[in-house]
Amino acid sequence: MQRMNLLKFYSKKIREEKQKLFTEGKLKKKDLQESIIYQGDDNSYYENCPNTWAKVSLATISKITSGGTPKNGFKRIL
């Protein structure tokens, strides 16, 4: 219960700070959009993504491998 109170407290502080920055002209109106924070099955807190984003697992968009030390002839690309 104490975690929820802290979450509400900090959410309110963030909302107030965003409003202050908007009033000062440092934030756009679109940045005042409310975030939806929820608690997942693992008891961690998450924020909903914007509608234009997609939620995918990292394995879906990349190949995760563990590697070793590159061989001596490895050319570095910068």
mmJSON file of the N, C-alpha and C atoms, coordinates in Angstrom:
{"data_MODEL":{"atom_site":{
"group_PDB":["ATOM","ATOM","ATOM","ATOM","ATOM","ATOM","ATOM","ATOM","ATOM","ATOM","ATOM","ATOM","ATOM","ATOM","ATOM","ATOM","ATOM","ATOM","ATOM","ATOM","ATOM","ATOM","ATOM","ATOM","ATOM","ATOM","ATOM","ATOM","ATOM","ATOM","ATOM","ATOM","ATOM","ATOM","ATOM","ATOM","ATOM","ATOM","ATOM","ATOM","ATOM","ATOM","ATOM","ATOM","ATOM","ATOM","ATOM","ATOM","ATOM","ATOM","ATOM","ATOM","ATOM","ATOM","ATOM","ATOM","ATOM","ATOM","ATOM","ATOM","ATOM","ATOM","ATOM","ATOM","ATOM","ATOM","ATOM","ATOM","ATOM","ATOM","ATOM","ATOM","ATOM","ATOM","ATOM","ATOM","ATOM","ATOM","ATOM","ATOM","ATOM","ATOM","ATOM","ATOM","ATOM","ATOM","ATOM","ATOM","ATOM","ATOM","ATOM","ATOM","ATOM","ATOM","ATOM","ATOM","ATOM","ATOM","ATOM","ATOM","ATOM","ATOM","ATOM","ATOM","ATOM","ATOM","ATOM","ATOM","ATOM","ATOM","ATOM","ATOM","ATOM","ATOM","ATOM","ATOM","ATOM","ATOM","ATOM","ATOM","ATOM","ATOM","ATOM","ATOM","ATOM","ATOM","ATOM","ATOM","ATOM","ATOM","ATOM","ATOM","ATOM","ATOM","ATOM","ATOM","ATOM","ATOM","ATOM","ATOM","ATOM","ATOM","ATOM","ATOM","ATOM","ATOM","ATOM","ATOM","ATOM","ATOM","ATOM","ATOM","ATOM","ATOM","ATOM","ATOM","ATOM","ATOM","ATOM","ATOM","ATOM","ATOM","ATOM","ATOM","ATOM","ATOM","ATOM","ATOM","ATOM","ATOM","ATOM","ATOM","ATOM","ATOM","ATOM","ATOM","ATOM","ATOM","ATOM","ATOM","ATOM","ATOM","ATOM","ATOM","ATOM","ATOM","ATOM","ATOM","ATOM","ATOM","ATOM","ATOM","ATOM","ATOM","ATOM","ATOM","ATOM","ATOM","ATOM","ATOM","ATOM","ATOM","ATOM","ATOM","ATOM","ATOM","ATOM","ATOM","ATOM","ATOM","ATOM","ATOM","ATOM","ATOM","ATOM","ATOM","ATOM","ATOM","ATOM","ATOM","ATOM","ATOM","ATOM","ATOM","ATOM","ATOM","ATOM","ATOM","ATOM","ATOM","ATOM","ATOM","ATOM","ATOM"],
"id":[1,2,3,4,5,6,7,8,9,10,11,12,13,14,15,16,17,18,19,20,21,22,23,24,25,26,27,28,29,30,31,32,33,34,35,36,37,38,39,40,41,42,43,44,45,46,47,48,49,50,51,52,53,54,55,56,57,58,59,60,61,62,63,64,65,66,67,68,69,70,71,72,73,74,75,76,77,78,79,80,81,82,83,84,85,86,87,88,89,90,91,92,93,94,95,96,97,98,99,100,101,102,103,104,105,106,107,108,109,110,111,112,113,114,115,116,117,118,119,120,121,122,123,124,125,126,127,128,129,130,131,132,133,134,135,136,137,138,139,140,141,142,143,144,145,146,147,148,149,150,151,152,153,154,155,156,157,158,159,160,161,162,163,164,165,166,167,168,169,170,171,172,173,174,175,176,177,178,179,180,181,182,183,184,185,186,187,188,189,190,191,192,193,194,195,196,197,198,199,200,201,202,203,204,205,206,207,208,209,210,211,212,213,214,215,216,217,218,219,220,221,222,223,224,225,226,227,228,229,230,231,232,233,234],
"type_symbol":["N","C","C","N","C","C","N","C","C","N","C","C","N","C","C","N","C","C","N","C","C","N","C","C","N","C","C","N","C","C","N","C","C","N","C","C","N","C","C","N","C","C","N","C","C","N","C","C","N","C","C","N","C","C","N","C","C","N","C","C","N","C","C","N","C","C","N","C","C","N","C","C","N","C","C","N","C","C","N","C","C","N","C","C","N","C","C","N","C","C","N","C","C","N","C","C","N","C","C","N","C","C","N","C","C","N","C","C","N","C","C","N","C","C","N","C","C","N","C","C","N","C","C","N","C","C","N","C","C","N","C","C","N","C","C","N","C","C","N","C","C","N","C","C","N","C","C","N","C","C","N","C","C","N","C","C","N","C","C","N","C","C","N","C","C","N","C","C","N","C","C","N","C","C","N","C","C","N","C","C","N","C","C","N","C","C","N","C","C","N","C","C","N","C","C","N","C","C","N","C","C","N","C","C","N","C","C","N","C","C","N","C","C","N","C","C","N","C","C","N","C","C","N","C","C","N","C","C","N","C","C","N","C","C"],
"label_atom_id":["N","CA","C","N","CA","C","N","CA","C","N","CA","C","N","CA","C","N","CA","C","N","CA","C","N","CA","C","N","CA","C","N","CA","C","N","CA","C","N","CA","C","N","CA","C","N","CA","C","N","CA","C","N","CA","C","N","CA","C","N","CA","C","N","CA","C","N","CA","C","N","CA","C","N","CA","C","N","CA","C","N","CA","C","N","CA","C","N","CA","C","N","CA","C","N","CA","C","N","CA","C","N","CA","C","N","CA","C","N","CA","C","N","CA","C","N","CA","C","N","CA","C","N","CA","C","N","CA","C","N","CA","C","N","CA","C","N","CA","C","N","CA","C","N","CA","C","N","CA","C","N","CA","C","N","CA","C","N","CA","C","N","CA","C","N","CA","C","N","CA","C","N","CA","C","N","CA","C","N","CA","C","N","CA","C","N","CA","C","N","CA","C","N","CA","C","N","CA","C","N","CA","C","N","CA","C","N","CA","C","N","CA","C","N","CA","C","N","CA","C","N","CA","C","N","CA","C","N","CA","C","N","CA","C","N","CA","C","N","CA","C","N","CA","C","N","CA","C","N","CA","C","N","CA","C","N","CA","C","N","CA","C","N","CA","C","N","CA","C","N","CA","C"],
"label_alt_id":[null,null,null,null,null,null,null,null,null,null,null,null,null,null,null,null,null,null,null,null,null,null,null,null,null,null,null,null,null,null,null,null,null,null,null,null,null,null,null,null,null,null,null,null,null,null,null,null,null,null,null,null,null,null,null,null,null,null,null,null,null,null,null,null,null,null,null,null,null,null,null,null,null,null,null,null,null,null,null,null,null,null,null,null,null,null,null,null,null,null,null,null,null,null,null,null,null,null,null,null,null,null,null,null,null,null,null,null,null,null,null,null,null,null,null,null,null,null,null,null,null,null,null,null,null,null,null,null,null,null,null,null,null,null,null,null,null,null,null,null,null,null,null,null,null,null,null,null,null,null,null,null,null,null,null,null,null,null,null,null,null,null,null,null,null,null,null,null,null,null,null,null,null,null,null,null,null,null,null,null,null,null,null,null,null,null,null,null,null,null,null,null,null,null,null,null,null,null,null,null,null,null,null,null,null,null,null,null,null,null,null,null,null,null,null,null,null,null,null,null,null,null,null,null,null,null,null,null,null,null,null,null,null,null],
"label_comp_id":["MET","MET","MET","GLN","GLN","GLN","ARG","ARG","ARG","MET","MET","MET","ASN","ASN","ASN","LEU","LEU","LEU","LEU","LEU","LEU","LYS","LYS","LYS","PHE","PHE","PHE","TYR","TYR","TYR","SER","SER","SER","LYS","LYS","LYS","LYS","LYS","LYS","ILE","ILE","ILE","ARG","ARG","ARG","GLU","GLU","GLU","GLU","GLU","GLU","LYS","LYS","LYS","GLN","GLN","GLN","LYS","LYS","LYS","LEU","LEU","LEU","PHE","PHE","PHE","THR","THR","THR","GLU","GLU","GLU","GLY","GLY","GLY","LYS","LYS","LYS","LEU","LEU","LEU","LYS","LYS","LYS","LYS","LYS","LYS","LYS","LYS","LYS","ASP","ASP","ASP","LEU","LEU","LEU","GLN","GLN","GLN","GLU","GLU","GLU","SER","SER","SER","ILE","ILE","ILE","ILE","ILE","ILE","TYR","TYR","TYR","GLN","GLN","GLN","GLY","GLY","GLY","ASP","ASP","ASP","ASP","ASP","ASP","ASN","ASN","ASN","SER","SER","SER","TYR","TYR","TYR","TYR","TYR","TYR","GLU","GLU","GLU","ASN","ASN","ASN","CYS","CYS","CYS","PRO","PRO","PRO","ASN","ASN","ASN","THR","THR","THR","TRP","TRP","TRP","ALA","ALA","ALA","LYS","LYS","LYS","VAL","VAL","VAL","SER","SER","SER","LEU","LEU","LEU","ALA","ALA","ALA","THR","THR","THR","ILE","ILE","ILE","SER","SER","SER","LYS","LYS","LYS","ILE","ILE","ILE","THR","THR","THR","SER","SER","SER","GLY","GLY","GLY","GLY","GLY","GLY","THR","THR","THR","PRO","PRO","PRO","LYS","LYS","LYS","ASN","ASN","ASN","GLY","GLY","GLY","PHE","PHE","PHE","LYS","LYS","LYS","ARG","ARG","ARG","ILE","ILE","ILE","LEU","LEU","LEU"],
"label_asym_id":["A","A","A","A","A","A","A","A","A","A","A","A","A","A","A","A","A","A","A","A","A","A","A","A","A","A","A","A","A","A","A","A","A","A","A","A","A","A","A","A","A","A","A","A","A","A","A","A","A","A","A","A","A","A","A","A","A","A","A","A","A","A","A","A","A","A","A","A","A","A","A","A","A","A","A","A","A","A","A","A","A","A","A","A","A","A","A","A","A","A","A","A","A","A","A","A","A","A","A","A","A","A","A","A","A","A","A","A","A","A","A","A","A","A","A","A","A","A","A","A","A","A","A","A","A","A","A","A","A","A","A","A","A","A","A","A","A","A","A","A","A","A","A","A","A","A","A","A","A","A","A","A","A","A","A","A","A","A","A","A","A","A","A","A","A","A","A","A","A","A","A","A","A","A","A","A","A","A","A","A","A","A","A","A","A","A","A","A","A","A","A","A","A","A","A","A","A","A","A","A","A","A","A","A","A","A","A","A","A","A","A","A","A","A","A","A","A","A","A","A","A","A","A","A","A","A","A","A","A","A","A","A","A","A"],
"label_entity_id":["1","1","1","1","1","1","1","1","1","1","1","1","1","1","1","1","1","1","1","1","1","1","1","1","1","1","1","1","1","1","1","1","1","1","1","1","1","1","1","1","1","1","1","1","1","1","1","1","1","1","1","1","1","1","1","1","1","1","1","1","1","1","1","1","1","1","1","1","1","1","1","1","1","1","1","1","1","1","1","1","1","1","1","1","1","1","1","1","1","1","1","1","1","1","1","1","1","1","1","1","1","1","1","1","1","1","1","1","1","1","1","1","1","1","1","1","1","1","1","1","1","1","1","1","1","1","1","1","1","1","1","1","1","1","1","1","1","1","1","1","1","1","1","1","1","1","1","1","1","1","1","1","1","1","1","1","1","1","1","1","1","1","1","1","1","1","1","1","1","1","1","1","1","1","1","1","1","1","1","1","1","1","1","1","1","1","1","1","1","1","1","1","1","1","1","1","1","1","1","1","1","1","1","1","1","1","1","1","1","1","1","1","1","1","1","1","1","1","1","1","1","1","1","1","1","1","1","1","1","1","1","1","1","1"],
"label_seq_id":[1,1,1,2,2,2,3,3,3,4,4,4,5,5,5,6,6,6,7,7,7,8,8,8,9,9,9,10,10,10,11,11,11,12,12,12,13,13,13,14,14,14,15,15,15,16,16,16,17,17,17,18,18,18,19,19,19,20,20,20,21,21,21,22,22,22,23,23,23,24,24,24,25,25,25,26,26,26,27,27,27,28,28,28,29,29,29,30,30,30,31,31,31,32,32,32,33,33,33,34,34,34,35,35,35,36,36,36,37,37,37,38,38,38,39,39,39,40,40,40,41,41,41,42,42,42,43,43,43,44,44,44,45,45,45,46,46,46,47,47,47,48,48,48,49,49,49,50,50,50,51,51,51,52,52,52,53,53,53,54,54,54,55,55,55,56,56,56,57,57,57,58,58,58,59,59,59,60,60,60,61,61,61,62,62,62,63,63,63,64,64,64,65,65,65,66,66,66,67,67,67,68,68,68,69,69,69,70,70,70,71,71,71,72,72,72,73,73,73,74,74,74,75,75,75,76,76,76,77,77,77,78,78,78],
"pdbx_PDB_ins_code":[null,null,null,null,null,null,null,null,null,null,null,null,null,null,null,null,null,null,null,null,null,null,null,null,null,null,null,null,null,null,null,null,null,null,null,null,null,null,null,null,null,null,null,null,null,null,null,null,null,null,null,null,null,null,null,null,null,null,null,null,null,null,null,null,null,null,null,null,null,null,null,null,null,null,null,null,null,null,null,null,null,null,null,null,null,null,null,null,null,null,null,null,null,null,null,null,null,null,null,null,null,null,null,null,null,null,null,null,null,null,null,null,null,null,null,null,null,null,null,null,null,null,null,null,null,null,null,null,null,null,null,null,null,null,null,null,null,null,null,null,null,null,null,null,null,null,null,null,null,null,null,null,null,null,null,null,null,null,null,null,null,null,null,null,null,null,null,null,null,null,null,null,null,null,null,null,null,null,null,null,null,null,null,null,null,null,null,null,null,null,null,null,null,null,null,null,null,null,null,null,null,null,null,null,null,null,null,null,null,null,null,null,null,null,null,null,null,null,null,null,null,null,null,null,null,null,null,null,null,null,null,null,null,null],
"Cartn_x":[0.819,0.0,0.862,1.982,2.867,3.443,3.71,4.228,3.218,1.935,0.897,0.811,0.946,0.918,2.096,3.267,4.44,4.228,3.648,3.391,2.437,1.378,0.428,1.088,1.912,2.61,3.508,4.337,5.259,4.532,3.437,2.647,2.107,1.638,1.111,2.232,3.405,4.545,4.953,4.99,5.365,4.336,3.044,1.978,2.117,2.4,2.569,3.775,4.871,6.09,5.866,5.177,4.877,4.016,3.018,2.146,2.944,3.862,4.717,5.574,6.178,7.019,6.187,4.944,4.063,3.738,3.442,3.121,4.304,5.518,6.732,7.091,6.359,6.63,7.735,8.12,9.203,8.695,7.37,6.755,5.603,5.363,4.225,2.997,1.837,0.586,0.506,1.053,1.001,1.782,2.741,3.542,2.816,1.651,0.864,-0.045,-0.021,-0.868,-0.58,-1.657,-1.523,-0.94,-0.067,0.475,-0.391,-0.524,-1.242,-0.206,-0.11,0.868,0.11,0.576,-0.09,0.947,0.485,1.369,1.227,2.345,2.335,2.26,2.216,2.157,3.384,4.499,5.742,5.877,4.785,4.739,5.595,6.03,6.751,5.757,6.074,5.189,5.612,4.628,4.869,4.005,4.465,3.711,3.23,1.994,1.477,2.224,2.42,3.082,2.072,2.541,1.638,1.007,-0.138,-0.854,-0.046,0.9,1.686,2.842,3.068,4.129,3.563,4.427,4.034,4.857,4.229,4.941,5.366,6.66,7.201,8.317,8.591,9.71,11.01,12.073,13.365,13.778,13.444,13.8,13.08,11.946,11.187,11.907,12.599,13.22,14.736,15.32,16.776,17.191,18.461,19.018,19.955,19.631,20.419,21.378,22.656,23.668,24.697,25.353,26.485,27.723,28.682,29.861,31.127,32.158,33.465,34.306,35.563,36.492,36.711,36.621,36.853,38.288,38.453,39.793,40.647,41.927,42.879,42.687,42.242,42.083,40.754,40.031,38.738,38.893,38.169,38.232,37.102,37.445,36.476,35.825,34.514,33.781,33.246,33.594,33.125,32.274],
"Cartn_y":[-1.196,0.0,1.26,1.188,2.347,2.67,1.64,1.868,2.633,2.296,2.992,4.456,4.725,6.117,6.895,6.269,6.926,7.168,6.182,6.311,7.475,7.566,8.673,10.012,10.053,11.276,11.765,10.844,11.241,11.547,10.845,11.152,12.573,12.962,14.314,15.347,15.068,15.989,16.147,15.038,15.081,15.887,15.663,16.396,17.897,18.275,19.691,20.292,19.555,20.057,20.21,19.244,19.355,20.582,20.816,21.98,23.274,23.312,24.496,24.736,23.665,23.793,24.21,23.708,24.109,25.591,26.056,27.472,28.355,27.867,28.622,28.512,27.698,27.53,26.535,25.732,24.764,23.39,23.18,21.929,22.24,21.302,21.444,20.814,21.18,20.676,19.15,18.576,17.116,16.404,17.091,16.495,16.452,17.07,17.066,15.84,14.998,13.802,12.94,12.471,11.645,10.281,9.782,8.444,7.48,6.283,5.239,4.251,4.143,3.247,2.086,0.886,-0.29,-1.25,-2.158,-3.134,-4.452,-4.974,-6.215,-7.44,-8.605,-9.868,-10.095,-9.455,-9.612,-8.566,-7.852,-6.81,-5.597,-5.451,-4.255,-3.296,-2.014,-1.005,-0.666,-0.505,-0.216,0.959,1.637,2.746,2.323,2.643,2.308,3.082,2.451,3.083,3.911,4.917,5.674,4.748,5.145,4.314,4.061,4.931,4.769,3.792,3.299,2.336,0.93,-0.046,-1.454,-2.129,-3.02,-3.773,-5.101,-5.332,-6.592,-7.036,-8.305,-8.784,-8.482,-8.352,-8.051,-9.151,-10.389,-11.512,-11.44,-10.758,-10.628,-9.733,-8.718,-7.741,-7.832,-8.77,-8.884,-10.31,-10.577,-11.879,-11.684,-12.356,-12.211,-13.392,-13.073,-14.125,-13.713,-14.687,-14.375,-14.626,-13.789,-13.912,-14.028,-14.29,-14.355,-13.193,-13.277,-12.238,-12.368,-11.267,-11.339,-11.77,-12.413,-12.83,-11.604,-11.787,-10.7,-9.953,-10.613,-9.989,-9.248,-9.073,-8.405,-6.949,-6.508,-5.115,-4.355,-3.277,-2.465,-1.48,-1.424,-0.502,0.616,1.845,2.997,3.891],
"Cartn_z":[0.0,0.0,0.0,0.691,0.755,-0.629,-1.438,-2.785,-3.637,-3.483,-4.252,-3.839,-2.546,-2.08,-2.654,-2.679,-3.271,-4.759,-5.421,-6.854,-7.119,-6.332,-6.495,-6.196,-5.158,-4.782,-5.918,-6.449,-7.507,-8.809,-9.085,-10.274,-10.199,-9.022,-8.832,-9.011,-8.441,-8.572,-10.039,-10.763,-12.18,-12.959,-12.685,-13.345,-13.099,-11.843,-11.501,-12.209,-12.25,-12.906,-14.413,-15.025,-16.46,-16.738,-15.885,-16.067,-15.952,-14.997,-14.811,-16.054,-16.582,-17.776,-18.987,-19.079,-20.182,-20.082,-18.873,-18.654,-19.025,-18.757,-19.088,-20.564,-21.318,-22.745,-23.044,-22.082,-22.272,-22.693,-22.612,-23.038,-23.979,-24.909,-25.81,-25.161,-25.661,-25.09,-25.175,-26.246,-26.407,-25.307,-24.69,-23.627,-22.289,-22.219,-20.99,-20.894,-21.915,-21.921,-20.694,-20.053,-18.857,-19.199,-18.366,-18.503,-17.714,-18.227,-17.502,-17.001,-15.69,-15.077,-14.456,-14.726,-14.173,-13.618,-12.774,-12.152,-12.906,-13.39,-14.153,-13.258,-13.895,-13.161,-12.289,-12.657,-11.898,-10.795,-10.483,-9.45,-9.766,-11.008,-11.436,-12.053,-12.052,-12.605,-14.021,-14.906,-16.307,-16.733,-17.777,-18.339,-19.72,-20.051,-21.376,-22.44,-23.574,-24.712,-25.493,-26.215,-27.089,-28.135,-28.671,-29.649,-30.913,-31.215,-32.442,-32.272,-31.066,-30.8,-30.797,-31.013,-30.929,-29.839,-29.092,-28.061,-28.659,-28.691,-29.189,-28.263,-28.28,-27.475,-28.215,-27.484,-28.088,-29.065,-28.749,-29.62,-30.967,-31.032,-32.278,-33.276,-32.797,-33.698,-33.758,-33.009,-33.025,-32.726,-32.924,-32.601,-31.409,-30.334,-29.117,-29.028,-28.982,-28.866,-27.828,-27.294,-26.426,-27.255,-27.104,-27.952,-27.138,-27.845,-27.224,-27.692,-27.443,-27.874,-29.371,-30.139,-31.583,-31.889,-33.025,-33.447,-33.736,-33.754,-33.938,-35.259,-36.301,-37.611,-37.754,-36.691,-36.717,-37.096,-38.123,-38.548,-37.866,-37.264,-36.542,-37.504,-37.487,-38.336,-37.471,-37.801,-37.028,-37.865],
"occupancy":[1.0,1.0,1.0,1.0,1.0,1.0,1.0,1.0,1.0,1.0,1.0,1.0,1.0,1.0,1.0,1.0,1.0,1.0,1.0,1.0,1.0,1.0,1.0,1.0,1.0,1.0,1.0,1.0,1.0,1.0,1.0,1.0,1.0,1.0,1.0,1.0,1.0,1.0,1.0,1.0,1.0,1.0,1.0,1.0,1.0,1.0,1.0,1.0,1.0,1.0,1.0,1.0,1.0,1.0,1.0,1.0,1.0,1.0,1.0,1.0,1.0,1.0,1.0,1.0,1.0,1.0,1.0,1.0,1.0,1.0,1.0,1.0,1.0,1.0,1.0,1.0,1.0,1.0,1.0,1.0,1.0,1.0,1.0,1.0,1.0,1.0,1.0,1.0,1.0,1.0,1.0,1.0,1.0,1.0,1.0,1.0,1.0,1.0,1.0,1.0,1.0,1.0,1.0,1.0,1.0,1.0,1.0,1.0,1.0,1.0,1.0,1.0,1.0,1.0,1.0,1.0,1.0,1.0,1.0,1.0,1.0,1.0,1.0,1.0,1.0,1.0,1.0,1.0,1.0,1.0,1.0,1.0,1.0,1.0,1.0,1.0,1.0,1.0,1.0,1.0,1.0,1.0,1.0,1.0,1.0,1.0,1.0,1.0,1.0,1.0,1.0,1.0,1.0,1.0,1.0,1.0,1.0,1.0,1.0,1.0,1.0,1.0,1.0,1.0,1.0,1.0,1.0,1.0,1.0,1.0,1.0,1.0,1.0,1.0,1.0,1.0,1.0,1.0,1.0,1.0,1.0,1.0,1.0,1.0,1.0,1.0,1.0,1.0,1.0,1.0,1.0,1.0,1.0,1.0,1.0,1.0,1.0,1.0,1.0,1.0,1.0,1.0,1.0,1.0,1.0,1.0,1.0,1.0,1.0,1.0,1.0,1.0,1.0,1.0,1.0,1.0,1.0,1.0,1.0,1.0,1.0,1.0,1.0,1.0,1.0,1.0,1.0,1.0,1.0,1.0,1.0,1.0,1.0,1.0],
"B_iso_or_equiv":[0.0,0.0,0.0,0.0,0.0,0.0,0.0,0.0,0.0,0.0,0.0,0.0,0.0,0.0,0.0,0.0,0.0,0.0,0.0,0.0,0.0,0.0,0.0,0.0,0.0,0.0,0.0,0.0,0.0,0.0,0.0,0.0,0.0,0.0,0.0,0.0,0.0,0.0,0.0,0.0,0.0,0.0,0.0,0.0,0.0,0.0,0.0,0.0,0.0,0.0,0.0,0.0,0.0,0.0,0.0,0.0,0.0,0.0,0.0,0.0,0.0,0.0,0.0,0.0,0.0,0.0,0.0,0.0,0.0,0.0,0.0,0.0,0.0,0.0,0.0,0.0,0.0,0.0,0.0,0.0,0.0,0.0,0.0,0.0,0.0,0.0,0.0,0.0,0.0,0.0,0.0,0.0,0.0,0.0,0.0,0.0,0.0,0.0,0.0,0.0,0.0,0.0,0.0,0.0,0.0,0.0,0.0,0.0,0.0,0.0,0.0,0.0,0.0,0.0,0.0,0.0,0.0,0.0,0.0,0.0,0.0,0.0,0.0,0.0,0.0,0.0,0.0,0.0,0.0,0.0,0.0,0.0,0.0,0.0,0.0,0.0,0.0,0.0,0.0,0.0,0.0,0.0,0.0,0.0,0.0,0.0,0.0,0.0,0.0,0.0,0.0,0.0,0.0,0.0,0.0,0.0,0.0,0.0,0.0,0.0,0.0,0.0,0.0,0.0,0.0,0.0,0.0,0.0,0.0,0.0,0.0,0.0,0.0,0.0,0.0,0.0,0.0,0.0,0.0,0.0,0.0,0.0,0.0,0.0,0.0,0.0,0.0,0.0,0.0,0.0,0.0,0.0,0.0,0.0,0.0,0.0,0.0,0.0,0.0,0.0,0.0,0.0,0.0,0.0,0.0,0.0,0.0,0.0,0.0,0.0,0.0,0.0,0.0,0.0,0.0,0.0,0.0,0.0,0.0,0.0,0.0,0.0,0.0,0.0,0.0,0.0,0.0,0.0,0.0,0.0,0.0,0.0,0.0,0.0],
"pdbx_formal_charge":[null,null,null,null,null,null,null,null,null,null,null,null,null,null,null,null,null,null,null,null,null,null,null,null,null,null,null,null,null,null,null,null,null,null,null,null,null,null,null,null,null,null,null,null,null,null,null,null,null,null,null,null,null,null,null,null,null,null,null,null,null,null,null,null,null,null,null,null,null,null,null,null,null,null,null,null,null,null,null,null,null,null,null,null,null,null,null,null,null,null,null,null,null,null,null,null,null,null,null,null,null,null,null,null,null,null,null,null,null,null,null,null,null,null,null,null,null,null,null,null,null,null,null,null,null,null,null,null,null,null,null,null,null,null,null,null,null,null,null,null,null,null,null,null,null,null,null,null,null,null,null,null,null,null,null,null,null,null,null,null,null,null,null,null,null,null,null,null,null,null,null,null,null,null,null,null,null,null,null,null,null,null,null,null,null,null,null,null,null,null,null,null,null,null,null,null,null,null,null,null,null,null,null,null,null,null,null,null,null,null,null,null,null,null,null,null,null,null,null,null,null,null,null,null,null,null,null,null,null,null,null,null,null,null],
"auth_seq_id":[1,1,1,2,2,2,3,3,3,4,4,4,5,5,5,6,6,6,7,7,7,8,8,8,9,9,9,10,10,10,11,11,11,12,12,12,13,13,13,14,14,14,15,15,15,16,16,16,17,17,17,18,18,18,19,19,19,20,20,20,21,21,21,22,22,22,23,23,23,24,24,24,25,25,25,26,26,26,27,27,27,28,28,28,29,29,29,30,30,30,31,31,31,32,32,32,33,33,33,34,34,34,35,35,35,36,36,36,37,37,37,38,38,38,39,39,39,40,40,40,41,41,41,42,42,42,43,43,43,44,44,44,45,45,45,46,46,46,47,47,47,48,48,48,49,49,49,50,50,50,51,51,51,52,52,52,53,53,53,54,54,54,55,55,55,56,56,56,57,57,57,58,58,58,59,59,59,60,60,60,61,61,61,62,62,62,63,63,63,64,64,64,65,65,65,66,66,66,67,67,67,68,68,68,69,69,69,70,70,70,71,71,71,72,72,72,73,73,73,74,74,74,75,75,75,76,76,76,77,77,77,78,78,78],
"auth_comp_id":["MET","MET","MET","GLN","GLN","GLN","ARG","ARG","ARG","MET","MET","MET","ASN","ASN","ASN","LEU","LEU","LEU","LEU","LEU","LEU","LYS","LYS","LYS","PHE","PHE","PHE","TYR","TYR","TYR","SER","SER","SER","LYS","LYS","LYS","LYS","LYS","LYS","ILE","ILE","ILE","ARG","ARG","ARG","GLU","GLU","GLU","GLU","GLU","GLU","LYS","LYS","LYS","GLN","GLN","GLN","LYS","LYS","LYS","LEU","LEU","LEU","PHE","PHE","PHE","THR","THR","THR","GLU","GLU","GLU","GLY","GLY","GLY","LYS","LYS","LYS","LEU","LEU","LEU","LYS","LYS","LYS","LYS","LYS","LYS","LYS","LYS","LYS","ASP","ASP","ASP","LEU","LEU","LEU","GLN","GLN","GLN","GLU","GLU","GLU","SER","SER","SER","ILE","ILE","ILE","ILE","ILE","ILE","TYR","TYR","TYR","GLN","GLN","GLN","GLY","GLY","GLY","ASP","ASP","ASP","ASP","ASP","ASP","ASN","ASN","ASN","SER","SER","SER","TYR","TYR","TYR","TYR","TYR","TYR","GLU","GLU","GLU","ASN","ASN","ASN","CYS","CYS","CYS","PRO","PRO","PRO","ASN","ASN","ASN","THR","THR","THR","TRP","TRP","TRP","ALA","ALA","ALA","LYS","LYS","LYS","VAL","VAL","VAL","SER","SER","SER","LEU","LEU","LEU","ALA","ALA","ALA","THR","THR","THR","ILE","ILE","ILE","SER","SER","SER","LYS","LYS","LYS","ILE","ILE","ILE","THR","THR","THR","SER","SER","SER","GLY","GLY","GLY","GLY","GLY","GLY","THR","THR","THR","PRO","PRO","PRO","LYS","LYS","LYS","ASN","ASN","ASN","GLY","GLY","GLY","PHE","PHE","PHE","LYS","LYS","LYS","ARG","ARG","ARG","ILE","ILE","ILE","LEU","LEU","LEU"],
"auth_asym_id":["A","A","A","A","A","A","A","A","A","A","A","A","A","A","A","A","A","A","A","A","A","A","A","A","A","A","A","A","A","A","A","A","A","A","A","A","A","A","A","A","A","A","A","A","A","A","A","A","A","A","A","A","A","A","A","A","A","A","A","A","A","A","A","A","A","A","A","A","A","A","A","A","A","A","A","A","A","A","A","A","A","A","A","A","A","A","A","A","A","A","A","A","A","A","A","A","A","A","A","A","A","A","A","A","A","A","A","A","A","A","A","A","A","A","A","A","A","A","A","A","A","A","A","A","A","A","A","A","A","A","A","A","A","A","A","A","A","A","A","A","A","A","A","A","A","A","A","A","A","A","A","A","A","A","A","A","A","A","A","A","A","A","A","A","A","A","A","A","A","A","A","A","A","A","A","A","A","A","A","A","A","A","A","A","A","A","A","A","A","A","A","A","A","A","A","A","A","A","A","A","A","A","A","A","A","A","A","A","A","A","A","A","A","A","A","A","A","A","A","A","A","A","A","A","A","A","A","A","A","A","A","A","A","A"],
"auth_atom_id":["N","CA","C","N","CA","C","N","CA","C","N","CA","C","N","CA","C","N","CA","C","N","CA","C","N","CA","C","N","CA","C","N","CA","C","N","CA","C","N","CA","C","N","CA","C","N","CA","C","N","CA","C","N","CA","C","N","CA","C","N","CA","C","N","CA","C","N","CA","C","N","CA","C","N","CA","C","N","CA","C","N","CA","C","N","CA","C","N","CA","C","N","CA","C","N","CA","C","N","CA","C","N","CA","C","N","CA","C","N","CA","C","N","CA","C","N","CA","C","N","CA","C","N","CA","C","N","CA","C","N","CA","C","N","CA","C","N","CA","C","N","CA","C","N","CA","C","N","CA","C","N","CA","C","N","CA","C","N","CA","C","N","CA","C","N","CA","C","N","CA","C","N","CA","C","N","CA","C","N","CA","C","N","CA","C","N","CA","C","N","CA","C","N","CA","C","N","CA","C","N","CA","C","N","CA","C","N","CA","C","N","CA","C","N","CA","C","N","CA","C","N","CA","C","N","CA","C","N","CA","C","N","CA","C","N","CA","C","N","CA","C","N","CA","C","N","CA","C","N","CA","C","N","CA","C","N","CA","C","N","CA","C","N","CA","C","N","CA","C","N","CA","C"],
"pdbx_PDB_model_num":[1,1,1,1,1,1,1,1,1,1,1,1,1,1,1,1,1,1,1,1,1,1,1,1,1,1,1,1,1,1,1,1,1,1,1,1,1,1,1,1,1,1,1,1,1,1,1,1,1,1,1,1,1,1,1,1,1,1,1,1,1,1,1,1,1,1,1,1,1,1,1,1,1,1,1,1,1,1,1,1,1,1,1,1,1,1,1,1,1,1,1,1,1,1,1,1,1,1,1,1,1,1,1,1,1,1,1,1,1,1,1,1,1,1,1,1,1,1,1,1,1,1,1,1,1,1,1,1,1,1,1,1,1,1,1,1,1,1,1,1,1,1,1,1,1,1,1,1,1,1,1,1,1,1,1,1,1,1,1,1,1,1,1,1,1,1,1,1,1,1,1,1,1,1,1,1,1,1,1,1,1,1,1,1,1,1,1,1,1,1,1,1,1,1,1,1,1,1,1,1,1,1,1,1,1,1,1,1,1,1,1,1,1,1,1,1,1,1,1,1,1,1,1,1,1,1,1,1,1,1,1,1,1,1]
}}}
